[in-house]
Amino acid sequence: MTNIHPTAIIDQKSKIGKNVQIGPFCVIGANVELGDNVILKSHVVIDGHTAIGSGTEIFPFASIGLAPQDKKYAGEESKLSIGKNNIIREYVTINPGTKGGGMVTNVGDNCLLMIGCHVAHDCKIGNHVIMANNATLAGHVEIGDYAILGGLSAVHQFVRVGMHAMIGGMAAIEGDVIPYGIALNERASLVGINLVGLKRRDFERDNIMAIKKAYEILFEGEMGKNFAEKIEQVANIYQGNADVMKLVEFLKIDTTRAICKPKNS
């Protein structure tokens, strides 16, 4: 019972699932795959080697899977993979990967990308991520599960934003934001733990307090200790706490970007 408007232009080589709705003036390229129950409202352009999971809904004037804005891109057959049950609002742009970044851009399941968001080449977005209006990701950015990016925020290339983190509106993110952290201000700095978000997601009180204490050790602890020593201290104290250890694992990964820290820390 797929419903395709007569004004839509769909390449015969594309793969269209069951119960798909394709509205007026949409354009679907040859290497596009739409899962079951996908909804394209109208004026949506999808091209490149792009796969979109079942139940995802895309609103007018979104541009999905077209060539990345990377001058090194040479037409390689890179991919874009978008998961299930996402909502992609008007004017969102999502680019495929490049040879220099693993050849694939990934968006997980159950994400909300509001009006005007941009996801550049080789980004990796987890599940249940929310990007508010005009939030922007440069290339190679990684966003963890349940992270929230405020409106007009911008994330520098190669930066990681950890799971359950929150980025304030209009913030410029130049360093990795820890899991559970909150980063605010024009040149963003870490201001604490996303306590409200953790409570809303049913984290146990003891685990929230452990995360908060780990934050205090890392960013408010003894001035004489270097950061690597503080990470090891947290790891030793909370080795049996899976939520805190995710924070430790994030900090131990070798990366090209510095950690976003509180001001004057």
Secondary structure as UniProt FT lines:
FT   STRAND          3..4
FT   TURN            6..7
FT   STRAND          9..10
FT   TURN            12..13
FT   STRAND          15..16
FT   TURN            18..19
FT   STRAND          21..22
FT   TURN            24..25
FT   STRAND          27..28
FT   TURN            30..31
FT   STRAND          32..34
FT   TURN            36..37
FT   STRAND          39..40
FT   STRAND          45..46
FT   STRAND          49..52
FT   TURN            54..55
FT   STRAND          57..58
FT   TURN            60..61
FT   STRAND          63..64
FT   TURN            71..72
FT   STRAND          79..82
FT   STRAND          87..88
FT   TURN            90..91
FT   STRAND          93..94
FT   HELIX           99..101
FT   STRAND          104..107
FT   STRAND          112..113
FT   TURN            115..116
FT   STRAND          118..119
FT   TURN            121..122
FT   STRAND          124..125
FT   STRAND          130..131
FT   TURN            133..134
FT   STRAND          136..137
FT   TURN            139..140
FT   STRAND          142..143
FT   TURN            145..146
FT   STRAND          148..149
FT   TURN            151..152
FT   STRAND          154..155
FT   TURN            157..158
FT   STRAND          160..161
FT   TURN            163..164
FT   STRAND          166..167
FT   TURN            169..170
FT   STRAND          172..173
FT   STRAND          176..177
FT   TURN            179..180
FT   STRAND          181..184
FT   TURN            185..186
FT   STRAND          189..193
FT   HELIX           195..200
FT   TURN            201..202
FT   HELIX           205..220
FT   TURN            223..224
FT   HELIX           227..237
FT   TURN            238..240
FT   HELIX           242..252
FT   TURN            263..264
//
